[in-house]
């Protein structure tokens, strides 16, 4: 709470040089995320300069013949969406649909792979169970609502992408998979517990 992000590696301005490095390292694909808050900083208001910025990013990758894996939601939300309850509010799924449709309209023909939601279980855990990420809550009911709405958002984005780009479009989530094992081999309780956690987290 209260933390501010800085310039970091300044990829926003240095993306051309960064992609030259990607190409020099013989990578043939690049995963990037598109920031909803940049494109739609206020509800229903689109920032054409930011839309053009991402167009330059996409074209820079295509010029270098690097395949694009585009992530639509990577943990963050516009402030106005967060103030309306974030992913605990079912109505924000409809607002996300409008964003997805705009992204598809602007960049759809240049994207090779689509990630609808980045690591949803990590987001739910850190934001609504551990309370370590915004909005910093520890509430099982909110966690469940967030889970259901992220599932709805993925399903909606999946259908939107297929409708707009055809049945062969490649769409999925980014899943944070963890490997689990019992400390010993003689406890059925431990084995059962591990199987439950594996199912809930990974599957």
N, C-alpha and C positions, 0 to 999 in steps of 0.2 A: 504494500500500500504506500502510495506516495512516491514510488520509484519512477524515474524518468529515463527513457532510452536516449542514447547519444548517437553520434554519427557512425560508430562501430567501424566497419571496413569501408563505409561509404560506397557500397555497391550501387546505390541509386544513381550516382553520378559517374561511376567508373565501370559500368557494366560492359562497355565495349572492350576495355582492356582486360577485364575479368574473363570475358568470353574468348579473347585471344589466348589466354592462358589455358582455358578449357580445351580449346582446339589443339594447342601445342602439346597438351598431355594426352592427345589422341582419344579423348572422350567423345562418344557419339550421341550422348543424350544428356539433358540437363533438366532437373526438376526445379521449378520456381513457384512461388506463391503470389497471388494477386490480392492486393489489399482493398477490401471492400470499402474501408473508411476513406481511402484516397479517391476512389471513383464516385462514391455517393456520400460526401461528407455531411450532408443534411438530407433528411428524407425527401425523396423525389427530386433532388437537385444533383445533377451530374457535372463533374468537373472535367471539361473537355481537354484541358491541358494534361491532366493525369491519364486520361484515356489515350491520348496521343503518346505520352511517355511510355506506357506499356506496349503500344504498337511498335515503337522504336526498339524496345527490348525484344519483342517477338521477332521482328524483322532481322535484328542483329544475329539472333540464333539461327534463323532460317538461312541467312546469307552464308553462314559458316557450316551449313549442312549438319546442324546439331538438332536432334529430335527434341521436342518440347513435351515435358510432363508438367501440366499446369494444375496447381492446387487452388481450389476455390475458397476454402475456409481453413486457415492455419492458425487456430487458437484465438485470434483477435477479432473484435467486432467494432463497428463504428460506435462512437459514444452514444448517439441517439438510439441505436439498437439496444445497447447495454442498459440505458435508462428505461427502456420498455421491457426489461426483464431478461434480456439476452435469450439464451436457448431454453429458459424455463417458460417462455411465452410462446404458445403455439402460433400466434399471429405472425411472429417473426420468421416462421418458415415461409409464409407467403411473401414477406419482404425479401427474403433471401432468393426466392424464385425470380423476382424481378431483377435482382442483381445477376443471377446466373444467365437469364435470358439476354441481358445487355452484354455480358462477357462473351457469350456464344456469338451474338450478332457482330461484335467487334473483332474477335480473334479466332472464331471457331474453325475456319478453314486452315489455319496454320498450326493448330495444336494436334499433337500425335497421341497423347495419353491424358486422361483427365482423372484427377483426385478430387472427389467431392468434399470430403472432410478429413483433416489430418488427425490421426490418433485420437478418436473420440473418447475411448476409455481413459486415456491419460488425462484429457481435458476434464472429464467428469470427476475423476479422482482428485486432481489437484485443485479444482475450482469449487467443488461442492462436497467433498469428503474430507480431504486434508485441509482445505481452506487456505492453501498457500498461494494460489493465483486468484486474480480478480474473477468474481466479486468477493472472494475471501470468505465464503460461507461454509459451514459444516452442517449440512442438513440432508438427511436421506431422502426426504420427499422431493426437495429441489433436484437432487441427483437423479432420481427416477424420472422426473419431468424433463430434465435435460437429456437423459438417455433417449426417451421416447421421441423428443423433438428433433434430436440429431438424426435418429433413424428416419423420421419423416423427411427431414431436409435431404438426406442422402437419396432416399427413394424418389423424391420430387426432382432432384437434380439429375439423377439417372434417367428418368423418363423424359425430362426436358432435353437433355443432350441427345438421346436416341431419336426423339421426334424431330429435332432440328438438323441432326447430322447423319442420320441413318442408322440402321441396325448393327453395322460393323464398328461403330465408335467404341473405343476402349475406355471403360469407366470403372472406377473402384474407389475404395477408401485406402488411406495409409494406416495400416494396423501395426501397433507396437506389440510385437510378440515377445513373450518372456518364457524362458524354459524353467520348469519347476520339477523338483524331485524331493523325495523324503530324505531325512537325515540318515535313517536306518531302513531296514527292510522288514522289520518284524511288527510294525504297527499298522493295523488295518484302519485305525482312526486317521493316522497321518496320510495314508494312501487315499482315503476317501476325501479328506480335506484338500489335498493337492489336486485331485481330479475335479473337484468343484471349482477351485480357484482357476485352474486351467481353462475350464469351460467358460466361466464368467468373463475372464480377461481376454483369452485368445480367440474364442469362438462365438 
